[in-house]
Amino acid sequence: MVVVLVAFALYQFRDAGPNPGHTWKGLLEHLTLTQIYEPVYFFVMHQGLTQTWSLAVEFAFYAALPLLAGLLLAVLCKGIWRPGLLLVGLGGLAAVTPVWLWLQHATDWLPTSAGMWLPAHLLYFVGGMALAVLQVLGARVRLLIAGPLAVGSFLLVSTSIAGDVTTGDATLWQTLAKVALYAAVACSTVAVLVLGESNGFQRLLSSAPVVRLGEISYEIFLLHVIIMEIVMASVLRWPVFTGSWIAVFAVTLALTIPPAWLLHRWTRPGWTTSAPRVGERTDRCRRQPILASGSRS
């Protein structure tokens, strides 16, 4: 909410080109995370808040999670711990994504914005749910396997196999490839942490600098689009899709960290920063150690 209000206040005085979401209706929709449900999302997109569409998807998932969990655990598994049947049910949920994307490409039943709705991204959430089941089962994965899979999938999805890298235009098969590769990147990366033994990747993420950066990662996510627009237009003076992405990344990150830290301190003053030891997870609010073998809340 704070960042939405800041963005609307800033762009009231800053001209960043067409900004169709900068209206009272757009303000209400961004505050309620309902902007993606307009028939054409780009007609309500705000220049400083383009990344918040993913928050709308996440909000929808957590709103639907009790229903999904009830269907899987109470209806499918009859209230009994049946991990095999549960994984099969999760596989069925994962199939919703390609079917939804096919409907969007092959029919006129769905609006163009439907590609941003929860069903189009359910596969990613299901992957996390499946990892939670595998963690309880004691499954293990090696960094030597998951690491190259994550890196290779990321490199592939960065090519035209996932559609045009500038306009976003894609065929059905390119869209399906993109979704599958994104899921492989996310699940492989997280699997190294939740299903892997102690390794260098875990130790890197447990180091104090990375932990402290992680503490403000959500604030960085919320602010980076505003900062990047200012960096591109007013600092570096580079048009979109020009210049060095490394320079844009470095300058944007450097200029985003200070306001992100201030936003973090202002909105979550009770959140303390301390690096956990390798093999431990921590409660997000109280920062108390939790056994790594425990279930993820």
Secondary structure by P-SEA (a helix, b strand, c coil): caaaaaaaaaaccccccccccccaaaaaaaaacccccccccccccccccccaaaaaaaaaaaaaaaaaaaaaccccccccccaaaaaaaaaaaaaaaaaaaaaaaccccccccccccccccaaaaaaaaaaaaaaaabbbbbaaaaaaaaaaaaaaaacccccccccccccaaaaaaaaaaaaaaaaaaaaaaccccccaaaaaaacaaaaaaaaaaaaaaacaaaaaaaaaccccccccccccaaaaaaaaaaaaaaaaaaaaaaacccbbbbbbccccccccccccccccccccc
